[in-house]
Amino acid sequence: MSPPWRLAVFVLATTAGVLGLRAVQSLVSPWIPVEARAAAFVLVLAGGLLIGHAWTFRVVDARGWRFVGLGPDALDPRRVVPAAVLGAAAIGVPSLALIAVGWLRIESSPGGSWLGAALGALTVLVPAALWEELLVRGYAFQVLRERWGAVGAVLATSLAFGAMHFLNAGASPGAVGVVMLAGLFFGLVILRTESLYAAWAAHLAWNVVLVVVLHTTVSGLTMAAPGYRTVDAGPDWATGGAWGPEGGVLAALGLATVALIINRRPVRRTEPDA
């Protein structure tokens, strides 16, 4: 089956998976606590995409999970851990620089459990990073890579990744441009590690630094911040304004740096099944 038809099957299977899980969610929604509904929603999206991948591999593409970097070998810590470190550093170092010059400021906020807030945030952040990576850099990425080559796949999915964030609160062309640069970095992670787990780890580490460590906004979204919050105190071009630190020029520089670092990494190829 040609790539466009395989991609169409994937889209249809994913849509069916998401709709099916949404139907289940609606049945059990009275028992889902209000504070857990955001996590339930992103779990449905991630689950639907996993169903879409599984069905595609069963029906039209026998290459399976290794094809998208989700085979057992792709979990190798030598692939996943460096990607997570780079993802954290890409936003952590620029944010520390902004704090040092006073353009980000740490203020006190109403108290509460830091650990409880962190765990609550992770219930959203973990599946949120997963569904975005599965959608943009999973099966669709690999099909585009076959059709358009690695450069074409990375550029196309980076543009799509940025477009997905245009409706978020505080979105601006500059902020979405930085998101596209993040997509470029995550795409290079896929190319250099052949591991979607590594891209997921880099994506998650970026968000964890913003939400769990800094207690600041992520892509314009605000989550619980007991005890302290990092707030904008400088020019929007540097701090990202309402979007958060990931929308500023320093974040773009951080992403460009880690993209160059990961691009120099030797390619780890996944051996095909015997």
N, C-alpha and C positions, 0 to 999 in steps of 0.2 A: 504494500500500500504506500502511495506517495506521501511525502511529509505533510502537505496541507490536509489530506484526509486523516492522517494519524492525529494531527493537531486538532482537527474538528471532533474526532472521537474523544480526545482528552477533554476538550471544553464541554462537550455534552455529558460525559461521565462525571466530571467535576460538578457541573450544574445540578445534575441529579443527586449527587452525594450531598451537596450543600442543602438542597431543598428537602431531601429526606431527613437529614439531621435537624433542620429547622422545624420540621413537623414534629419530630420527637421532642425538641426543646419546648415547643408550644404546649405540648401535653403535660410536661413536668414543670412548666414555668411557675405555677402556684407554689411549688415547694423550693424554688430557687431564691435564696435571699437577695434582696435588692443589691447589696454590695458585691454579689457574685455574678451579676448578670452580664457585666462587660466581659468577664473571663469566659462565661458560657458562650457568648456570641463569638469570640475569636476562636474558641475551641471548635465550634461548629464549622467555621471557615477552614481551619487547619484540617479537621477531620474530613470535610468534603473534598479537599484537595488530595488527601491521602487516598481516599476512595477513588478519585479520578485517576490518580497514578496507577493504583492497583488494577483497576478495570482495564486501563489502556494496555498495561503489560500483559494482562491475561488474554486480551482480544486481538490486538493489532501489533504489538511490539514485544517480542519475547526477550528482549535484552534485559528487562527487569530493572531492579533498583540500582544496580551498579551503573547503569547507563546515566543516571541522574546524580551519581555521587552519594548514594545512600546504601551502598553495600557495606558489609562488615569491615572491610579493609579501610573504608573511608572514615571510620571512627578512630583511626590511629591518632594518638595524642600528638604525634609529631606533625600532623596536619592541622588538628583542631586547636591546640593550645596556642601556637604562635599567632594564628588568625585572631583568636580572642584577645590576646595581648595587644595586637595592633589595633583592633577595633576599640579597645578601651583607651589606648594611648592617643588615638586620633582625635578624640574629643576631650579626654582628661587633661592632656598637656596644654592645649589652648585655653581651656577653662581655668586652669591654675594660673596661667599668664594673665588672664583677664581679672582674676581675683587679686593677683599681686599688684596690678596697676590701679585697682579700685573701680574698674568698669563692671565687674560683678561684685555684689556685696552679699555677705551672709548675714541674715537677720533672724532673730528669734521668732518662733511661731508657737501656737498652742501646743502644749505637751501631749504626749501619748507614747505608745510603744514603737520604737524605731524598728525593732525586729518584726512586730506585727505588720507595720506598714510595708516593710521590705517584702515580706512573704506575700502580702496581698498584691503588691505591685508585680511580683514575679508570676503570679497566677495569670496575669494579663500579658506581661511582657514576653514570657516564654512562648506561648502559642501565637502571639501576634507576630513575633519575628519569624516563627516557623511558617505561618500561612503566607506571609509576604515573600519569603524565600522560595517556597514551593510554587507560588503563582508566577513569580517573575524569573527565578533562576533554577526552576526545576525542569520538568519535561519540555515546556515551551522553549526554554533557553537552549536545550540540547538540540531540539529540532531546528531552531533558527541557526544554531552553530553549524549543523550539517548543511543547511541550505545557503547561508550567507557567509560562513566562516566565523572564526572566533571574534574578529574585530566587529563585524556586523552584528553578531549576537549581543556582544557587550554594549554597543552603542544603542541598539534598539531597546534592549531591556532597561538600560539606564534612563532613557527618555520615558519609558512607560512607568518606571519606578517613581520618577519625579511627578509625572502627571497624576499618579494615584494620590498624591498629597496636596493637590491644588485646592481641595475643598476643606482642608483642615483650618482651624482658627488661626488667624495671624499669617496665613500664607501670603507670600510675595514672590515676584519673579526671582529675586535674589535668593530667598530661602529655598525655593524649589530647585534652583540651580545647584545649590549645595547638596540637596537630596539626590539630584542626578549624579553629582560627583561621588556621593556615597555609593550609588548604584554601580558606578564604574569600579570603585574599590572592591565591592562584593563580587562583581563579575570577574575581576582579576583573581580574587581568592579562589573562585571555582576553577578557573583555567590553570592556576598554578598548583592547586592541591588535589583537583579532581574529587572534591569532597563538598557536598552540600551541607554536611554537618559543620564544616569549617566556616562557610559563609554564614550559617545560622548563628554560630558562636560569636563571630565578629559583630554581626548585627545586634545580637543580644547584649554583648559586652558594652557596645556604644550606648544602648538605651539604659542599661543598668547604671553606668556612670552618671548619666543625667538624672535619672529618677531616684535611684536608691542611695547613691553617694552624695550627689549635689543637691537633691531635692529641688530641682528646677523643672521647667516645662520641657516636654519632648514633642517636637513637631506641632507646637501650639497647644498641646494637651497638658493639663495640670492634674497631678495625682497627690495622694496624701503626703504631707511633709511634717511629721511631728517633731517638735523641738527646734527646728531651724529650716530656713528656706534660702536658696540662692536667688537673688533678684537682680534685675537689670539696673545698672547705675552708670551706663556709659552710652556712647553713640551706637545707634542701631546697626550700623554697618559692621561694627565689631562684635556686638553682643547678640545680634539676631533679633532684638526687640521682643515683641510678643511671641515670636516663634520659639525663642530660647537660644542658648549659645550655639546650637548646631546650625543656626541660620546665618552666622557671621563670617567675616572674611578669615578670621583665625581658624575657624573650624574647616573652612575650605583648604587652607594651607596645611592643616593637620591631615586631611584626607589625601591631598596631593602627595604629601610625604610618605604616608603608609602605602599609597598606591605604587609609588616608585619602589619602595622596599619590597613589597610582595611581588612586583613584576620582575625583580632580580632573582627571585627564588627559583631554583631548578624545578622543572615540571615533574610532578609525581603522577605517573600514569597508572590507571587501574587496569589490571590484566583482565582480559575477557575470560568468561567462564569456559572451561574445557568442554 
